[in-house]
Amino acid sequence: MGRIARKDRACWVLVGGRRRLGRALAEDLARDHDLVLTSSGPWEGETWVEGLSGTARIRTLQWDAESPELVSRMMADLDTLEAEGWVISGAVLLAGTFPEQPFGTWTAEGLDATGRMNLAFPFLCAQALAPRLSEGACLQILLDTSIHQPWLQRLPYSAAKAGLAALVPGLAQLLAPKIRVVGHALGTLLPAEGSDAGFLADRTLLKRLGEPADLCRAVRFAADSPFLTGEILTMDGGRRWMDR
Ligand SMILES: NC(=O)c1ccc[n+]([C@@H]2O[C@H](COP(=O)([O-])OP(=O)(O)OC[C@H]3O[C@@H](n4cnc5c(N)ncnc54)[C@H](OP(=O)(O)O)[C@@H]3O)[C@@H](O)[C@H]2O)c1
């Protein structure tokens, strides 16, 4: 079987490439990339993906962080892609949850769930994907500006993202020089349901929220910057520099 990645068209994996920022990134990248998109659920009924298939080659996969078969599933899917000749030259890990877990409500189960989704899952995805990435590929991981100033109502989430802040430089060392690793510590681009967008905007130097296009630009910049690795780019409208 011929190699599917075309010379002028990179093929990337977006873990969590179905909703919100993942979908926005998929729609942007599909202009000039072939894409493998993952979701925790089955993909039926996602007509926007069929729309993308006009320009890009799209493969959809089901990778559920909660599934006991997750690792074997990832390995089997990546084996199949490789056997079919897909050459993966980039991956972005977007999947996560953003649970409100105020001090006093913490339970072992709740903390496990937040850690499993926001820390263990990216670790496992990175471990599965890295050996399959082609020379010069960039692995990008989505963090949160909470690595600088934790969300006080979401400390378990903030701590999990802080764990990813250790993963980025560590993995960059383990995978160099073949693969680069870059993190993105985002401020609010798409507010969570029920959050106060005006308040969040006011808590930035720029007095506004970001937008998905900001992430698309940053991801393309990281992929196109061959001397960049082990770094976390903070893009939060200056939230981290606000006085408390
Ligand atoms: N939105 C923002 O403004 C913002 C700000 C700072 C940081 N971030 C970070 O950017 C990334 C994307 O954020 P987002 O707001 O677009 O999305 P999100 O709502 O935080 O979640 C991303 C995706 O994770 C997937 N997911 C949920 N449970 C899963 C499971 N059990 N297994 C596998 N995947 C699962 C979901 O997709 P499926 O339902 O298709 O599985 C979901 O759409 C996240 O890592 C987030 O922490 C976002």
The ligand as a Gaussian input file, in Angstrom:
#p B3LYP/6-31G(d) Opt

LIG

0 1
 N      -11.526000      26.341000      26.258000
 C      -10.616000      27.149000      26.756000
 O      -10.752000      28.375000      26.722000
 C       -9.384000      26.565000      27.385000
 C       -8.630000      27.352000      28.261000
 C       -7.482000      26.822000      28.823000
 C       -7.074000      25.536000      28.506000
 N       -7.834000      24.789000      27.668000
 C       -7.404000      23.427000      27.369000
 O       -7.564000      23.201000      25.980000
 C       -8.032000      21.877000      25.745000
 C       -9.314000      21.918000      24.917000
 O      -10.265000      22.642000      25.644000
 P      -11.812000      22.710000      25.227000
 O      -12.408000      23.738000      26.111000
 O      -11.939000      22.802000      23.796000
 O      -12.367000      21.280000      25.566000
 P      -12.772000      20.557000      26.881000
 O      -14.216000      20.736000      27.052000
 O      -11.882000      20.926000      28.035000
 O      -12.455000      19.040000      26.518000
 C      -11.819000      18.635000      25.370000
 C      -12.366000      17.316000      24.924000
 O      -11.970000      16.278000      25.791000
 C      -12.723000      15.148000      25.383000
 N      -12.986000      14.201000      26.467000
 C      -13.815000      14.343000      27.531000
 N      -13.872000      13.196000      28.229000
 C      -13.067000      12.311000      27.578000
 C      -12.700000      10.955000      27.792000
 N      -13.203000      10.237000      28.813000
 N      -11.841000      10.372000      26.939000
 C      -11.315000      11.043000      25.899000
 N      -11.629000      12.332000      25.624000
 C      -12.493000      12.947000      26.457000
 C      -14.071000      15.682000      24.896000
 O      -14.304000      15.263000      23.571000
 P      -15.274000      14.011000      23.230000
 O      -16.569000      14.274000      23.939000
 O      -15.379000      14.055000      21.754000
 O      -14.557000      12.816000      23.756000
 C      -13.881000      17.188000      24.944000
 O      -14.461000      17.859000      23.857000
 C       -8.198000      21.238000      27.117000
 O       -7.037000      20.494000      27.392000
 C       -8.299000      22.408000      28.053000
 O       -7.836000      22.115000      29.355000
 C       -8.980000      25.261000      27.107000

